């Protein structure tokens, strides 16, 4: 049994939660396409594609793939940047506690779990 840390497994769970939220968002876009906003089909499939990427990254994190850690951190930084833009720009985005938890706290927690020398060493010792 490995004596390493279980932080990648925690990031795995959080990435799966994020993927579930993106799958739900993609699914909720399709009824709008039936109502005449046909471009919502593209947004729904884009959300599903993003969720698929998150699921694959989560699996690769558990397998300790070296690139998975870097890609997961990059994905979460992009998510944080988008969330900050939604908060700053007056576009009518939701600023409630659920939106703050899903858009800010969850990506920040994944970055915190995967950041640092110990995690870099954990993933560099693994097979790429």
C-alpha positions in Angstrom: 0.0 0.0 0.0 1.2 3.5 -0.8 2.1 5.8 2.0 1.4 8.9 -0.1 -1.2 11.6 0.4 -4.9 11.2 -0.3 -5.2 14.8 -1.7 -5.6 13.6 -5.3 -8.6 11.5 -4.2 -10.1 14.6 -2.7 -9.5 16.5 -5.9 -11.1 13.6 -7.7 -14.3 13.9 -5.7 -14.5 17.7 -6.2 -13.9 17.4 -9.9 -16.7 14.8 -10.1 -19.0 17.3 -8.4 -18.0 20.0 -10.8 -18.6 17.6 -13.7 -22.1 16.8 -12.4 -22.9 20.5 -12.2 -21.7 21.0 -15.8 -23.7 18.0 -17.0 -26.8 19.4 -15.3 -26.2 22.8 -16.9 -25.8 21.3 -20.3 -28.9 19.3 -19.9 -30.9 22.3 -18.8 -29.9 24.2 -21.9 -31.7 21.8 -24.3 -35.3 22.8 -23.5 -34.4 26.3 -24.5 -33.4 25.0 -27.9 -36.9 23.5 -28.3 -38.3 26.9 -27.5 -36.5 28.5 -30.5 -33.0 29.4 -29.1 -31.2 27.0 -31.3 -27.7 28.1 -30.2 -28.4 26.7 -26.8 -27.8 23.2 -28.3 -24.1 24.2 -28.8 -23.8 25.5 -25.3 -25.4 22.3 -23.9 -22.9 20.2 -25.8 -20.0 22.4 -24.8 -21.0 22.0 -21.2 -21.1 18.2 -21.7 -17.7 18.3 -23.4 -16.3 20.3 -20.4 -17.8 17.8 -18.0 -16.3 14.9 -19.9 -12.9 16.6 -19.7 -13.3 17.0 -16.0 -14.2 13.4 -15.5 -11.2 12.2 -17.5 -8.9 14.6 -15.5 -10.4 13.3 -12.3 -9.6 9.7 -13.3 -6.1 10.6 -14.4 -5.6 12.3 -11.0 -6.4 9.1 -9.1 -4.0 7.3 -11.4 -1.4 10.0 -10.6 -0.7 11.0 -14.2 1.8 13.8 -14.3 0.0 15.9 -16.9 -3.3 15.5 -15.2 -2.2 17.6 -12.2 -1.1 20.5 -14.4 -4.2 20.3 -16.7 -6.5 20.2 -13.7 -4.8 23.2 -12.1 -5.0 25.1 -15.5 -8.7 24.2 -15.9 -9.5 25.4 -12.4 -7.6 28.7 -12.9 -9.7 29.3 -16.0 -12.8 28.5 -14.1 -11.8 31.0 -11.3 -11.0 33.7 -13.9 -14.4 33.2 -15.4 -16.1 33.3 -12.0 -14.3 36.5 -11.1 -15.4 38.1 -14.5 -19.0 37.1 -13.7 -18.8 38.7 -10.3 -17.2 41.9 -11.6 -19.0 42.5 -14.9 -22.6 43.7 -14.7 -24.1 40.9 -16.8 -26.8 39.8 -14.5 -25.1 36.7 -13.3 -26.2 35.0 -10.1 -24.2 36.1 -7.0 -25.9 33.9 -4.5 -24.2 31.5 -2.0 -24.6 28.5 -4.3 -23.0 30.3 -7.2 -20.1 31.5 -5.0 -19.5 28.0 -3.7 -19.7 26.3 -7.1 -17.9 29.0 -9.1 -15.2 30.1 -6.6 -14.8 27.8 -3.6 -14.9 24.5 -5.5 -12.2 25.5 -8.1 -10.1 27.1 -5.3 -10.3 23.9 -3.2 -9.1 21.8 -6.2 -6.2 24.1 -6.8 -5.3 24.1 -3.1 -5.4 20.3 -3.0 -3.1 19.9 -6.1 -0.7 22.8 -5.4 2.7 22.6 -3.8 6.0 20.8 -3.7 4.6 17.7 -2.0 2.0 17.2 -4.7 4.5 17.9 -7.4 6.7 15.2 -5.9 3.8 12.8 -5.6 3.0 13.1 -9.3 6.6 13.1 -10.5 7.2 9.8 -8.8 4.2 8.3 -10.6 4.2 6.9 -14.1 3.4 9.5 -16.7 
